[in-house]
Amino acid sequence: MRRLYHLPLSPFSRKVRIILGEKGLEATLIPEKVWERRPEFLALNPAGEVPVLIDLDGTVVVDSQVIAEYLEEVYPDRRLMGFDPAARAETRRLVAWFDQLFQTEVMAHLLYEKVNKRFMGGGEPDSAKVRAGHQNIHRHMTYVTWLVERRKWLAGEEYGLADLTAAAHLSCLDYINAVPWDAHLPARDWYARVKSRPSFRTILADHIAGMPPPRHYADLDF
Ligand SMILES: N[C@@H](CCC(=O)N[C@@H](CS)C(=O)NCC(=O)O)C(=O)O
């Protein structure tokens, strides 16, 4: 059986789970408490990070974007990165936007401070960082709105990796009720379209013990 080492509120793990769903590939999800730094897990990924995919033939693939590109090559029937080099370049640009820029400006301030610290025993959230995260997110939501007012999906006319990467990040923040949807209605409508896809179902079913999501989290008409 294909296996995916993951964490429920890891945006990079969610990105891979959604890709697997879109491509109709089954995988057993194995939660990995990365902070425990298990030797068996470090042997799979010396960086100690999730996600890690072990494919049917035992191939070990590490890093969400490397996994995305691997799955696109090995299981090309349902393409998620575009059909020509220009479309793939635009997809990769937006994936990098969310995995790098959004991660640094928003996720590291909000998710790390509010959630990761709690599990990893890192102390109280730093309120200046949390405030910065809440401010920074507006520029990214404004950019999503700018894109979807000009295109059907983020990277163009087809749903794909750019959409699911952005949604993977936002879904983690939505779980802690940190997305200002009401101030960015076109972005909310785009997210509602992504959210209603079957590949998103397991994401919406996630439930972390002692940390319930807000009511609207799994609601398709939020
Ligand atoms: N570039 C990596 C980043 C993965 C990453 O940052 N994973 C986090 C969870 S969201 C992690 O496992 N961190 C382990 C740690 O901080 O010790 C990817 O795209 O997969």
The ligand as an SDF file (V2000), in Angstrom:
LIG
                    3D

 20 19  0  0  0  0  0  0  0  0999 V2000
    9.6970   22.2720    1.7980 N   0  0  0  0  0  0  0  0  0  0  0  0
    9.0240   21.2700    2.5690 C   0  0  0  0  0  0  0  0  0  0  0  0
    8.5540   21.8820    3.8760 C   0  0  0  0  0  0  0  0  0  0  0  0
    7.9170   20.8380    4.7930 C   0  0  0  0  0  0  0  0  0  0  0  0
    7.7070   21.3760    6.2000 C   0  0  0  0  0  0  0  0  0  0  0  0
    8.0790   22.4900    6.5430 O   0  0  0  0  0  0  0  0  0  0  0  0
    7.0710   20.5360    7.0150 N   0  0  0  0  0  0  0  0  0  0  0  0
    6.8600   20.8820    8.4050 C   0  0  0  0  0  0  0  0  0  0  0  0
    5.4130   20.6550    8.7960 C   0  0  0  0  0  0  0  0  0  0  0  0
    4.3550   21.8020    7.9430 S   0  0  0  0  0  0  0  0  0  0  0  0
    7.7100   19.9540    9.2590 C   0  0  0  0  0  0  0  0  0  0  0  0
    7.6440   18.7620    9.0960 O   0  0  0  0  0  0  0  0  0  0  0  0
    8.5100   20.5140   10.1540 N   0  0  0  0  0  0  0  0  0  0  0  0
    9.3550   19.7140   11.0110 C   0  0  0  0  0  0  0  0  0  0  0  0
   10.0700   20.5030   12.0450 C   0  0  0  0  0  0  0  0  0  0  0  0
    9.8770   21.7140   12.0690 O   0  0  0  0  0  0  0  0  0  0  0  0
   10.8050   19.8920   12.8300 O   0  0  0  0  0  0  0  0  0  0  0  0
    7.8620   20.7000    1.7530 C   0  0  0  0  0  0  0  0  0  0  0  0
    7.3850   21.3650    0.8170 O   0  0  0  0  0  0  0  0  0  0  0  0
    7.4350   19.5630    1.9980 O   0  0  0  0  0  0  0  0  0  0  0  0
  1  2  1  0
  2  3  1  0
  2 18  1  0
  3  4  1  0
  4  5  1  0
  5  6  2  0
  5  7  1  0
  7  8  1  0
  8  9  1  0
  8 11  1  0
  9 10  1  0
 11 12  2  0
 11 13  1  0
 13 14  1  0
 14 15  1  0
 15 16  2  0
 15 17  1  0
 18 19  2  0
 18 20  1  0
M  END
$$$$
